[in-house]
Amino acid sequence: MKSHVKAEIRVPKTAELVASEIRNGILVGSLQPGDRLPPETSLMSSFGVSRPSLREALRLLEAEELLDIRRGAQGGAVIRRPSALPALRAAAAWLALGDAETDGLRDGAEVAGGDPNLMGIAERALRMALRQARARAAA
């Protein structure tokens, strides 16, 4: 009798899906640095989401340094030039924790909607950085 293996299935939160759509617009160039996103009510209607879900999505993008959230009458969400800093912070933490495998990184990125080609490049770069860090630590 074959055993059935249960795979954990993670359903993305609504905010993650909305953030992914906006992020993709930035990455493909349809949203440029300096562009303002439409008002909240427009975005809520376009994505069919609640205000809390939209705000969480915008906060996710703000944490990734892809958006500036400005308050006030002239406020709103403004696209900013992406920074490498969040990626470098995450990679440094990943390397500092001593994870020997990048499979989890690739799987997580693909589940999050990452481009497989980009994930391959990132994986190779992180493997090289990990080898270099280990070599320095062994010396």
GROMACS elastic network, one bead per residue, 0.5 to 0.9 nm:
[ bonds ]
;  ai    aj funct       b0    kb
    6     9     6  0.89293   500
   10   111     6  0.85845   500
   12    15     6  0.81189   500
   12    16     6  0.61012   500
   12    17     6  0.66133   500
   12   111     6  0.88926   500
   12   112     6  0.79998   500
   13    16     6  0.52163   500
   13    17     6  0.65195   500
   13    18     6  0.88715   500
   13    53     6  0.85990   500
   14    17     6  0.51476   500
   14    18     6  0.63090   500
   14    19     6  0.85865   500
   14    49     6  0.76435   500
   14    53     6  0.63201   500
   14    54     6  0.83591   500
   14    57     6  0.80985   500
   15    18     6  0.51316   500
   15    19     6  0.60046   500
   15    20     6  0.84501   500
   15    49     6  0.85281   500
   15    52     6  0.84893   500
   15    54     6  0.61082   500
   15    55     6  0.78953   500
   15    56     6  0.56812   500
   15    58     6  0.81526   500
   15    60     6  0.81533   500
   16    19     6  0.50248   500
   16    20     6  0.60052   500
   16    21     6  0.86803   500
   16    53     6  0.87186   500
   16    56     6  0.82378   500
   16    57     6  0.60544   500
   16    60     6  0.77986   500
   16   112     6  0.84893   500
   17    20     6  0.50396   500
   17    21     6  0.63774   500
   17    22     6  0.88469   500
   17    57     6  0.79538   500
   17   112     6  0.88673   500
   18    21     6  0.51705   500
   18    22     6  0.64023   500
   18    23     6  0.85252   500
   18    47     6  0.70606   500
   18    49     6  0.85429   500
   18    53     6  0.82120   500
   18    54     6  0.71119   500
   18    57     6  0.59462   500
   18    58     6  0.84997   500
   19    22     6  0.52147   500
   19    23     6  0.58967   500
   19    24     6  0.84552   500
   19    54     6  0.82909   500
   19    56     6  0.84736   500
   19    58     6  0.66347   500
   19    59     6  0.88175   500
   19    60     6  0.68220   500
   19    61     6  0.63794   500
   20    24     6  0.59868   500
   20    25     6  0.85849   500
   20    57     6  0.84241   500
   20    61     6  0.88307   500
   20   112     6  0.80997   500
   20   113     6  0.76400   500
   21    24     6  0.51830   500
   21    25     6  0.64140   500
   21    26     6  0.88844   500
   22    25     6  0.50563   500
   22    26     6  0.64529   500
   22    27     6  0.87656   500
   22    31     6  0.82333   500
   22    57     6  0.88284   500
   22    58     6  0.88686   500
   22    61     6  0.83819   500
   23    26     6  0.50693   500
   23    27     6  0.61548   500
   23    28     6  0.86528   500
   23    31     6  0.88335   500
   23    61     6  0.73914   500
   23    66     6  0.77495   500
   24    28     6  0.60308   500
   24    29     6  0.83554   500
   24    30     6  0.86304   500
   24    31     6  0.88516   500
   25    28     6  0.54201   500
   25    29     6  0.61111   500
   25    30     6  0.51976   500
   25    31     6  0.54105   500
   25    32     6  0.86169   500
   26    29     6  0.51806   500
   26    30     6  0.61260   500
   26    32     6  0.63443   500
   26    33     6  0.82496   500
   26    66     6  0.80769   500
   26    79     6  0.77535   500
   26    82     6  0.89246   500
   27    30     6  0.78255   500
   27    31     6  0.78654   500
   27    32     6  0.89290   500
   28    31     6  0.77351   500
   29    32     6  0.59379   500
   31    34     6  0.86580   500
   31    35     6  0.64265   500
   31    36     6  0.86131   500
   31    37     6  0.85688   500
   31    79     6  0.71063   500
   32    35     6  0.55546   500
   32    36     6  0.88966   500
   32    79     6  0.63694   500
   32    80     6  0.75771   500
   32    81     6  0.78779   500
   33    36     6  0.86206   500
   33    66     6  0.86368   500
   33    67     6  0.87085   500
   33    78     6  0.74562   500
   33    81     6  0.51932   500
   33    82     6  0.83711   500
   34    78     6  0.58774   500
   34    79     6  0.53080   500
   34    80     6  0.60182   500
   34    81     6  0.81577   500
   35    77     6  0.85532   500
   35    78     6  0.56499   500
   35    79     6  0.53995   500
   35    80     6  0.80474   500
   36    39     6  0.86775   500
   36    76     6  0.70136   500
   36    77     6  0.57758   500
   36    79     6  0.62886   500
   37    40     6  0.84468   500
   37    43     6  0.80512   500
   37    76     6  0.71517   500
   37    77     6  0.54939   500
   37    78     6  0.61314   500
   37    79     6  0.74782   500
   38    41     6  0.81359   500
   38    42     6  0.60193   500
   38    43     6  0.62354   500
   38    76     6  0.80327   500
   38    77     6  0.79603   500
   39    42     6  0.53729   500
   39    43     6  0.63568   500
   39    44     6  0.86789   500
   39    76     6  0.68769   500
   39    77     6  0.82095   500
   40    43     6  0.50813   500
   40    44     6  0.59521   500
   40    45     6  0.84905   500
   40    51     6  0.74166   500
   40    54     6  0.76487   500
   40    55     6  0.83732   500
   40    76     6  0.81511   500
   40    77     6  0.89833   500
   41    44     6  0.50923   500
   41    45     6  0.61996   500
   41    46     6  0.86046   500
   41    51     6  0.80030   500
   42    45     6  0.51692   500
   42    46     6  0.60861   500
   42    47     6  0.86436   500
   43    47     6  0.60387   500
   43    48     6  0.80035   500
   43    49     6  0.82091   500
   43    54     6  0.75926   500
   44    47     6  0.54367   500
   44    48     6  0.54972   500
   44    49     6  0.50887   500
   44    50     6  0.61295   500
   44    51     6  0.64871   500
   44    53     6  0.87241   500
   44    54     6  0.65673   500
   45    49     6  0.68944   500
   45    50     6  0.86589   500
   46    49     6  0.80894   500
   47    50     6  0.88868   500
   47    54     6  0.85195   500
   49    52     6  0.83141   500
   49    53     6  0.62685   500
   49    54     6  0.65157   500
   50    53     6  0.53392   500
   50    54     6  0.62781   500
   50    55     6  0.86434   500
   51    54     6  0.51116   500
   51    55     6  0.60255   500
   51    56     6  0.85120   500
   52    55     6  0.51076   500
   52    56     6  0.60716   500
   52    57     6  0.85981   500
   53    56     6  0.51108   500
   53    57     6  0.62219   500
   53    58     6  0.87146   500
   54    57     6  0.50519   500
   54    58     6  0.62559   500
   54    59     6  0.86187   500
   55    58     6  0.50637   500
   55    59     6  0.61263   500
   55    60     6  0.86228   500
   56    59     6  0.50057   500
   56    60     6  0.62143   500
   56    61     6  0.87592   500
   57    60     6  0.51101   500
   57    61     6  0.64484   500
   57    62     6  0.86249   500
   58    61     6  0.51260   500
   58    62     6  0.60504   500
   58    63     6  0.85927   500
   58    67     6  0.74443   500
   58    69     6  0.79492   500
   58    77     6  0.76108   500
   59    63     6  0.60671   500
   59    64     6  0.85587   500
   59    67     6  0.83795   500
   59    69     6  0.82231   500
   60    63     6  0.51332   500
   60    64     6  0.63849   500
   60    65     6  0.87326   500
   60    66     6  0.89687   500
   61    65     6  0.62656   500
   61    66     6  0.53743   500
   61    67     6  0.57350   500
   61    68     6  0.85965   500
   62    66     6  0.56853   500
   62    68     6  0.59579   500
   62    69     6  0.70334   500
   62    77     6  0.88490   500
   63    66     6  0.75886   500
   63    67     6  0.80684   500
   63    86     6  0.80410   500
   64    67     6  0.77348   500
   64    82     6  0.79940   500
   64    83     6  0.80422   500
   64    85     6  0.87127   500
   64    86     6  0.60175   500
   64    87     6  0.83396   500
   65    68     6  0.72881   500
   65    80     6  0.72065   500
   65    81     6  0.80204   500
   65    82     6  0.61395   500
   65    83     6  0.63210   500
   65    84     6  0.89196   500
   65    85     6  0.84709   500
   65    86     6  0.73810   500
   66    78     6  0.85506   500
   66    79     6  0.60230   500
   66    80     6  0.52793   500
   66    81     6  0.65140   500
   66    82     6  0.52111   500
   66    83     6  0.75219   500
   67    77     6  0.62280   500
   67    78     6  0.54694   500
   67    80     6  0.52611   500
   67    81     6  0.82888   500
   67    82     6  0.84252   500
   68    76     6  0.81003   500
   68    77     6  0.57364   500
   68    78     6  0.51921   500
   68    79     6  0.64618   500
   68    80     6  0.64979   500
   69    75     6  0.71689   500
   69    76     6  0.56704   500
   69    78     6  0.64319   500
   69    79     6  0.89650   500
   70    74     6  0.76125   500
   70    76     6  0.50561   500
   70    77     6  0.62857   500
   70    78     6  0.75878   500
   71    74     6  0.71820   500
   71    76     6  0.62792   500
   71    77     6  0.88396   500
   72    76     6  0.78753   500
   73    76     6  0.84658   500
   75    78     6  0.85109   500
   79    82     6  0.86688   500
   80    83     6  0.86414   500
   82    85     6  0.88444   500
   83    86     6  0.69565   500
   83    87     6  0.81935   500
   84    87     6  0.54795   500
   84    88     6  0.61436   500
   84    89     6  0.86782   500
   85    88     6  0.50200   500
   85    89     6  0.60434   500
   85    90     6  0.86035   500
   86    89     6  0.50812   500
   86    90     6  0.62182   500
   86    91     6  0.85807   500
   87    90     6  0.51510   500
   87    91     6  0.60560   500
   87    92     6  0.84580   500
   88    91     6  0.50480   500
   88    92     6  0.59406   500
   88    93     6  0.84999   500
   89    92     6  0.51235   500
   89    93     6  0.61919   500
   89    94     6  0.85528   500
   90    93     6  0.51512   500
   90    94     6  0.60767   500
   90    95     6  0.85847   500
   91    95     6  0.60492   500
   91    96     6  0.83906   500
   91   126     6  0.74851   500
   92    95     6  0.51198   500
   92    96     6  0.59039   500
   92    97     6  0.85218   500
   93    97     6  0.61396   500
   93    98     6  0.87655   500
   94    97     6  0.53400   500
   94    98     6  0.67848   500
   94    99     6  0.65044   500
   95    98     6  0.51855   500
   95    99     6  0.63723   500
   95   100     6  0.85960   500
   95   126     6  0.81681   500
   95   129     6  0.81106   500
   95   130     6  0.63811   500
   95   133     6  0.80875   500
   96    99     6  0.79684   500
   98   101     6  0.89729   500
   98   130     6  0.82347   500
   99   102     6  0.74355   500
   99   130     6  0.87142   500
  100   127     6  0.87605   500
  100   130     6  0.79634   500
  101   104     6  0.70393   500
  101   105     6  0.81841   500
  101   127     6  0.82061   500
  102   105     6  0.50685   500
  102   106     6  0.63433   500
  102   107     6  0.86503   500
  102   123     6  0.64092   500
  102   124     6  0.89919   500
  102   126     6  0.77363   500
  102   127     6  0.72153   500
  103   106     6  0.51599   500
  103   107     6  0.60650   500
  103   108     6  0.84349   500
  103   123     6  0.84435   500
  104   107     6  0.50872   500
  104   108     6  0.59027   500
  104   109     6  0.83799   500
  105   108     6  0.52100   500
  105   109     6  0.60536   500
  105   110     6  0.85549   500
  105   119     6  0.84577   500
  105   123     6  0.76443   500
  106   109     6  0.51617   500
  106   110     6  0.60910   500
  106   111     6  0.85584   500
  106   114     6  0.87638   500
  106   116     6  0.82755   500
  106   119     6  0.61229   500
  106   120     6  0.77156   500
  106   122     6  0.86293   500
  106   123     6  0.69607   500
  107   110     6  0.52135   500
  107   111     6  0.61327   500
  107   112     6  0.85439   500
  108   111     6  0.51733   500
  108   112     6  0.61639   500
  108   113     6  0.88085   500
  108   114     6  0.86255   500
  109   113     6  0.64527   500
  109   114     6  0.51267   500
  109   115     6  0.81235   500
  109   116     6  0.84128   500
  109   119     6  0.69725   500
  110   113     6  0.50979   500
  110   115     6  0.70016   500
  110   116     6  0.67032   500
  110   119     6  0.76492   500
  111   114     6  0.71880   500
  113   116     6  0.87647   500
  114   117     6  0.86501   500
  114   118     6  0.73391   500
  114   119     6  0.67688   500
  115   118     6  0.52290   500
  115   119     6  0.61322   500
  115   120     6  0.86977   500
  116   120     6  0.61462   500
  116   121     6  0.87199   500
  117   120     6  0.51158   500
  117   121     6  0.64369   500
  117   122     6  0.86982   500
  118   121     6  0.51422   500
  118   122     6  0.61616   500
  118   123     6  0.84894   500
  119   123     6  0.58979   500
  119   124     6  0.85522   500
  120   123     6  0.50160   500
  120   124     6  0.61927   500
  120   125     6  0.85865   500
  121   124     6  0.52781   500
  121   125     6  0.62142   500
  121   126     6  0.86124   500
  122   125     6  0.51150   500
  122   126     6  0.60508   500
  122   127     6  0.84900   500
  123   126     6  0.51589   500
  123   127     6  0.60419   500
  123   128     6  0.85661   500
  124   127     6  0.51062   500
  124   128     6  0.61811   500
  124   129     6  0.86093   500
  125   128     6  0.51635   500
  125   129     6  0.61774   500
  125   130     6  0.85755   500
  126   130     6  0.59627   500
  126   131     6  0.85195   500
  127   130     6  0.50335   500
  127   131     6  0.61916   500
  127   132     6  0.86281   500
  128   131     6  0.51302   500
  128   132     6  0.62077   500
  128   133     6  0.85998   500
  129   132     6  0.50603   500
  129   133     6  0.60680   500
  129   134     6  0.85607   500
  130   133     6  0.50510   500
  130   134     6  0.61175   500
  130   135     6  0.85267   500
  131   134     6  0.51420   500
  131   135     6  0.60987   500
  131   136     6  0.86474   500
  132   135     6  0.50300   500
  132   136     6  0.61968   500
  132   137     6  0.85902   500
  133   136     6  0.51484   500
  133   137     6  0.61617   500
  133   138     6  0.86366   500
  134   138     6  0.60808   500
  134   139     6  0.86269   500
  135   138     6  0.51274   500
  135   139     6  0.62185   500
  136   139     6  0.52392   500
